[in-house]
Amino acid sequence: MLKEILLFVVGIVVGVMNSIAGGGMLLGFPVLLAAGLSPLVANITSNIVILPGQLASAFGYHRYLRKLPPRYLILLVPCLVGGVAGALVLRHTSNARFQELVPGLILFAVLLFTFQPILHLHLRRHISRRSRNMRTLLIIAVALLPTAFYGGYFGAGFGFIMLAFLSFTKLHDIHQINGLKNLAGTAIAVVSIICLFSTHLIDWPHGLAMAVGNGIGGYTGARLSQRFSSHAIRIVVIAIGFAAAAYLALHTY
Protein backbone atom coordinates (compact mmCIF):
# COMPACT_ATOMS: atom_id res chain seq x y z
CA MET A 1 0.00 0.00 0.00
CA LEU A 2 2.87 2.38 0.83
CA LYS A 3 4.38 1.77 -2.61
CA GLU A 4 1.09 2.67 -4.33
CA ILE A 5 0.80 5.88 -2.29
CA LEU A 6 4.35 6.86 -3.25
CA LEU A 7 3.64 6.18 -6.93
CA PHE A 8 0.46 8.25 -6.68
CA VAL A 9 2.33 11.22 -5.16
CA VAL A 10 5.13 10.98 -7.71
CA GLY A 11 2.47 10.82 -10.42
CA ILE A 12 1.14 14.20 -9.26
CA VAL A 13 4.60 15.76 -9.51
CA VAL A 14 5.17 14.18 -12.94
CA GLY A 15 1.82 15.55 -14.13
CA VAL A 16 2.64 19.08 -12.96
CA MET A 17 6.06 18.97 -14.63
CA ASN A 18 4.68 17.63 -17.93
CA SER A 19 1.90 20.20 -17.93
CA ILE A 20 4.20 23.19 -17.49
CA ALA A 21 7.48 22.21 -19.12
CA GLY A 22 7.62 18.53 -20.01
CA GLY A 23 10.23 16.08 -18.77
CA GLY A 24 8.11 14.69 -15.94
CA MET A 25 9.10 11.11 -16.69
CA LEU A 26 12.71 12.05 -15.99
CA LEU A 27 11.47 11.72 -12.41
CA GLY A 28 8.83 9.06 -13.00
CA PHE A 29 11.06 6.65 -14.94
CA PRO A 30 13.68 6.18 -12.14
CA VAL A 31 10.85 5.75 -9.62
CA LEU A 32 9.34 2.95 -11.72
CA LEU A 33 12.79 1.33 -11.85
CA ALA A 34 13.07 1.63 -8.06
CA ALA A 35 9.65 -0.04 -7.79
CA GLY A 36 11.15 -3.14 -9.41
CA LEU A 37 10.28 -2.71 -13.08
CA SER A 38 12.85 -3.49 -15.77
CA PRO A 39 13.94 -0.52 -17.95
CA LEU A 40 11.93 -1.79 -20.92
CA VAL A 41 8.77 -2.39 -18.88
CA ALA A 42 9.14 0.98 -17.15
CA ASN A 43 9.58 2.66 -20.52
CA ILE A 44 6.46 1.09 -22.03
CA THR A 45 4.41 1.56 -18.83
CA SER A 46 5.23 5.28 -18.87
CA ASN A 47 2.74 5.71 -21.72
CA ILE A 48 -0.24 4.86 -19.51
CA VAL A 49 1.29 6.95 -16.73
CA ILE A 50 1.42 10.19 -18.73
CA LEU A 51 -1.81 9.83 -20.74
CA PRO A 52 -4.27 11.04 -18.03
CA GLY A 53 -2.02 14.00 -17.20
CA GLN A 54 -1.65 15.01 -20.86
CA LEU A 55 -5.41 14.88 -21.35
CA ALA A 56 -6.11 16.75 -18.11
CA SER A 57 -3.53 19.46 -18.78
CA ALA A 58 -4.80 19.94 -22.34
CA PHE A 59 -8.26 20.46 -20.85
CA GLY A 60 -6.76 22.86 -18.32
CA TYR A 61 -5.47 24.97 -21.24
CA HIS A 62 -8.76 24.71 -23.17
CA ARG A 63 -9.37 28.47 -22.89
CA TYR A 64 -6.17 29.05 -24.88
CA LEU A 65 -6.59 26.09 -27.23
CA ARG A 66 -9.98 27.42 -28.35
CA LYS A 67 -8.14 30.43 -29.79
CA LEU A 68 -5.60 28.24 -31.59
CA PRO A 69 -5.69 28.71 -35.40
CA PRO A 70 -6.89 25.39 -36.94
CA ARG A 71 -3.84 25.20 -39.22
CA TYR A 72 -1.64 24.34 -36.21
CA LEU A 73 -3.44 21.01 -35.82
CA ILE A 74 -1.41 19.82 -38.83
CA LEU A 75 1.47 19.42 -36.36
CA LEU A 76 -0.40 16.50 -34.77
CA VAL A 77 -0.03 14.47 -38.00
CA PRO A 78 3.77 13.97 -37.75
CA CYS A 79 3.31 13.28 -34.04
CA LEU A 80 0.98 10.39 -34.86
CA VAL A 81 3.17 9.03 -37.67
CA GLY A 82 6.45 9.38 -35.79
CA GLY A 83 4.94 8.04 -32.57
CA VAL A 84 3.76 4.88 -34.33
CA ALA A 85 7.18 4.37 -35.95
CA GLY A 86 9.01 4.80 -32.64
CA ALA A 87 6.69 2.41 -30.80
CA LEU A 88 7.00 -0.24 -33.51
CA VAL A 89 10.80 -0.07 -33.41
CA LEU A 90 10.66 -0.31 -29.61
CA ARG A 91 8.81 -3.62 -29.93
CA HIS A 92 11.90 -5.18 -31.52
CA THR A 93 14.86 -3.49 -29.83
CA SER A 94 16.37 -2.49 -26.48
CA ASN A 95 16.34 1.16 -25.44
CA ALA A 96 19.80 1.02 -23.79
CA ARG A 97 21.63 2.80 -26.63
CA PHE A 98 18.90 5.37 -27.05
CA GLN A 99 19.01 6.25 -23.36
CA GLU A 100 22.63 7.30 -23.84
CA LEU A 101 21.50 9.95 -26.33
CA VAL A 102 18.80 11.42 -24.09
CA PRO A 103 20.99 13.91 -22.13
CA GLY A 104 22.36 15.40 -25.34
CA LEU A 105 18.93 15.62 -26.95
CA ILE A 106 17.43 17.35 -23.93
CA LEU A 107 20.37 19.76 -23.64
CA PHE A 108 20.02 20.67 -27.33
CA ALA A 109 16.29 21.28 -26.94
CA VAL A 110 16.76 23.47 -23.86
CA LEU A 111 19.48 25.52 -25.55
CA LEU A 112 17.19 25.96 -28.54
CA PHE A 113 14.37 27.07 -26.26
CA THR A 114 16.71 29.39 -24.32
CA PHE A 115 17.91 31.30 -27.37
CA GLN A 116 14.65 31.05 -29.29
CA PRO A 117 13.67 34.75 -28.84
CA ILE A 118 16.94 35.92 -30.44
CA LEU A 119 16.70 33.41 -33.29
CA HIS A 120 13.04 34.21 -33.84
CA LEU A 121 13.82 37.94 -34.13
CA HIS A 122 16.59 37.19 -36.64
CA LEU A 123 14.32 34.98 -38.73
CA ARG A 124 11.53 37.56 -38.69
CA ARG A 125 13.89 40.11 -40.21
CA HIS A 126 14.85 37.82 -43.09
CA ILE A 127 11.67 35.90 -43.87
CA SER A 128 8.66 37.52 -45.46
CA ARG A 129 5.36 37.55 -43.59
CA ARG A 130 3.79 35.34 -46.24
CA SER A 131 6.46 32.64 -46.14
CA ARG A 132 6.30 32.47 -42.36
CA ASN A 133 2.76 31.18 -42.60
CA MET A 134 1.94 27.73 -43.92
CA ARG A 135 5.37 27.06 -45.44
CA THR A 136 7.18 27.41 -42.12
CA LEU A 137 4.51 25.30 -40.42
CA LEU A 138 5.04 22.50 -42.95
CA ILE A 139 8.81 22.64 -42.39
CA ILE A 140 8.25 22.33 -38.65
CA ALA A 141 5.85 19.43 -39.25
CA VAL A 142 8.49 17.52 -41.23
CA ALA A 143 11.16 18.31 -38.63
CA LEU A 144 8.87 16.95 -35.92
CA LEU A 145 8.94 13.43 -37.36
CA PRO A 146 12.22 12.33 -35.68
CA THR A 147 11.13 14.07 -32.47
CA ALA A 148 7.85 12.15 -32.50
CA PHE A 149 9.79 8.96 -33.24
CA TYR A 150 11.81 9.64 -30.09
CA GLY A 151 8.56 10.26 -28.21
CA GLY A 152 7.18 6.89 -29.28
CA TYR A 153 10.46 5.10 -28.56
CA PHE A 154 11.52 6.53 -25.18
CA GLY A 155 9.71 9.79 -24.59
CA ALA A 156 11.33 11.24 -21.44
CA GLY A 157 12.16 14.86 -22.28
CA PHE A 158 9.92 14.92 -25.36
CA GLY A 159 8.09 17.95 -23.97
CA PHE A 160 11.27 20.06 -23.97
CA ILE A 161 11.95 19.29 -27.62
CA MET A 162 8.32 19.90 -28.58
CA LEU A 163 8.35 23.26 -26.79
CA ALA A 164 11.49 24.23 -28.67
CA PHE A 165 9.88 23.51 -32.05
CA LEU A 166 6.61 25.24 -31.16
CA SER A 167 8.54 28.33 -30.09
CA PHE A 168 9.52 28.86 -33.74
CA THR A 169 5.88 29.13 -34.83
CA LYS A 170 3.94 32.40 -34.77
CA LEU A 171 2.42 31.42 -31.43
CA HIS A 172 3.61 33.80 -28.73
CA ASP A 173 1.48 32.78 -25.73
CA ILE A 174 3.36 30.18 -23.64
CA HIS A 175 0.05 28.78 -22.36
CA GLN A 176 -1.19 28.20 -25.90
CA ILE A 177 2.14 26.55 -26.76
CA ASN A 178 1.90 24.36 -23.66
CA GLY A 179 -1.64 23.33 -24.56
CA LEU A 180 -0.61 22.27 -28.06
CA LYS A 181 2.45 20.47 -26.64
CA ASN A 182 0.17 18.46 -24.35
CA LEU A 183 -2.14 17.60 -27.25
CA ALA A 184 0.90 16.27 -29.12
CA GLY A 185 1.96 14.26 -26.09
CA THR A 186 -1.53 12.80 -25.84
CA ALA A 187 -1.46 11.73 -29.50
CA ILE A 188 1.91 9.98 -29.10
CA ALA A 189 0.90 8.25 -25.87
CA VAL A 190 -2.33 6.91 -27.43
CA VAL A 191 -0.69 5.46 -30.55
CA SER A 192 2.18 4.04 -28.46
CA ILE A 193 -0.25 2.22 -26.17
CA ILE A 194 -2.09 0.82 -29.19
CA CYS A 195 1.15 -0.40 -30.78
CA LEU A 196 2.62 -1.85 -27.58
CA PHE A 197 -0.50 -3.22 -25.88
CA SER A 198 -0.02 -6.74 -27.27
CA THR A 199 3.56 -6.97 -25.96
CA HIS A 200 2.19 -7.61 -22.44
CA LEU A 201 5.03 -5.45 -21.11
CA ILE A 202 2.75 -2.86 -19.48
CA ASP A 203 2.78 -3.10 -15.69
CA TRP A 204 -0.81 -2.06 -15.01
CA PRO A 205 -0.78 -2.03 -11.16
CA HIS A 206 2.24 0.29 -10.92
CA GLY A 207 1.30 2.28 -14.00
CA LEU A 208 -2.29 2.98 -12.96
CA ALA A 209 -1.25 4.03 -9.44
CA MET A 210 1.02 6.69 -10.92
CA ALA A 211 -1.45 7.53 -13.71
CA VAL A 212 -4.19 8.56 -11.26
CA GLY A 213 -1.88 11.06 -9.61
CA ASN A 214 -0.64 12.15 -13.03
CA GLY A 215 -4.15 13.15 -14.07
CA ILE A 216 -4.54 15.31 -10.96
CA GLY A 217 -1.10 16.85 -11.42
CA GLY A 218 -1.67 17.53 -15.11
CA TYR A 219 -4.80 19.59 -14.54
CA THR A 220 -3.37 21.30 -11.45
CA GLY A 221 -0.19 22.25 -13.30
CA ALA A 222 -2.16 23.70 -16.21
CA ARG A 223 -4.23 25.88 -13.89
CA LEU A 224 -1.29 26.99 -11.72
CA SER A 225 0.87 27.92 -14.71
CA GLN A 226 -1.72 30.46 -15.85
CA ARG A 227 -1.17 32.48 -12.67
CA PHE A 228 2.37 33.34 -13.76
CA SER A 229 3.75 35.45 -16.59
CA SER A 230 5.06 33.89 -19.79
CA HIS A 231 8.54 35.12 -18.86
CA ALA A 232 8.41 33.32 -15.50
CA ILE A 233 7.24 30.09 -17.17
CA ARG A 234 10.11 30.34 -19.68
CA ILE A 235 12.64 30.63 -16.84
CA VAL A 236 11.12 27.57 -15.13
CA VAL A 237 11.24 25.58 -18.38
CA ILE A 238 14.92 26.42 -18.93
CA ALA A 239 15.87 25.66 -15.31
CA ILE A 240 14.11 22.28 -15.31
CA GLY A 241 15.62 21.45 -18.69
CA PHE A 242 19.22 22.07 -17.67
CA ALA A 243 18.70 20.22 -14.38
CA ALA A 244 17.20 17.22 -16.19
CA ALA A 245 20.01 17.10 -18.75
CA ALA A 246 22.66 17.27 -16.02
CA TYR A 247 20.95 14.57 -13.95
CA LEU A 248 20.69 12.17 -16.88
CA ALA A 249 24.25 12.86 -18.01
CA LEU A 250 25.61 12.04 -14.55
CA HIS A 251 23.62 8.80 -14.33
CA THR A 252 24.23 7.74 -17.95
CA TYR A 253 27.92 8.50 -18.41
Rosetta blueprint (number, residue, H / E / L):
1 M L
2 L H
3 K H
4 E H
5 I H
6 L H
7 L H
8 F H
9 V H
10 V H
11 G H
12 I H
13 V H
14 V H
15 G H
16 V H
17 M H
18 N H
19 S H
20 I H
21 A L
22 G L
23 G L
24 G L
25 M H
26 L H
27 L H
28 G H
29 F H
30 P H
31 V H
32 L H
33 L H
34 A H
35 A L
36 G L
37 L L
38 S L
39 P H
40 L H
41 V H
42 A H
43 N H
44 I H
45 T H
46 S H
47 N H
48 I H
49 V H
50 I H
51 L H
52 P H
53 G H
54 Q H
55 L H
56 A H
57 S H
58 A H
59 F H
60 G H
61 Y L
62 H H
63 R H
64 Y H
65 L H
66 R L
67 K L
68 L L
69 P L
70 P H
71 R H
72 Y H
73 L H
74 I H
75 L H
76 L H
77 V H
78 P H
79 C H
80 L H
81 V H
82 G H
83 G H
84 V H
85 A H
86 G H
87 A H
88 L H
89 V H
90 L H
91 R L
92 H L
93 T L
94 S L
95 N L
96 A H
97 R H
98 F H
99 Q H
100 E H
101 L H
102 V H
103 P H
104 G H
105 L H
106 I H
107 L H
108 F H
109 A H
110 V H
111 L H
112 L H
113 F H
114 T H
115 F L
116 Q H
117 P H
118 I H
119 L H
120 H H
121 L H
122 H H
123 L H
124 R H
125 R H
126 H H
127 I L
128 S L
129 R L
130 R L
131 S L
132 R L
133 N L
134 M H
135 R H
136 T H
137 L H
138 L H
139 I H
140 I H
141 A H
142 V H
143 A H
144 L H
145 L H
146 P H
147 T H
148 A H
149 F H
150 Y H
151 G H
152 G H
153 Y H
154 F L
155 G L
156 A L
157 G L
158 F H
159 G H
160 F H
161 I H
162 M H
163 L H
164 A H
165 F H
166 L H
167 S L
168 F L
169 T L
170 K L
171 L L
172 H L
173 D L
174 I H
175 H H
176 Q H
177 I H
178 N H
179 G H
180 L H
181 K H
182 N H
183 L H
184 A H
185 G H
186 T H
187 A H
188 I H
189 A H
190 V H
191 V H
192 S H
193 I H
194 I H
195 C H
196 L H
197 F H
198 S H
199 T H
200 H L
201 L L
202 I L
203 D L
204 W H
205 P H
206 H H
207 G H
208 L H
209 A H
210 M H
211 A H
212 V H
213 G H
214 N H
215 G H
216 I H
217 G H
218 G H
219 Y H
220 T H
221 G H
222 A H
223 R H
224 L H
225 S H
226 Q L
227 R L
228 F L
229 S L
230 S H
231 H H
232 A H
233 I H
234 R H
235 I H
236 V H
237 V H
238 I H
239 A H
240 I H
241 G H
242 F H
243 A H
244 A H
245 A H
246 A H
247 Y H
248 L H
249 A H
250 L H
251 H H
252 T H
253 Y L
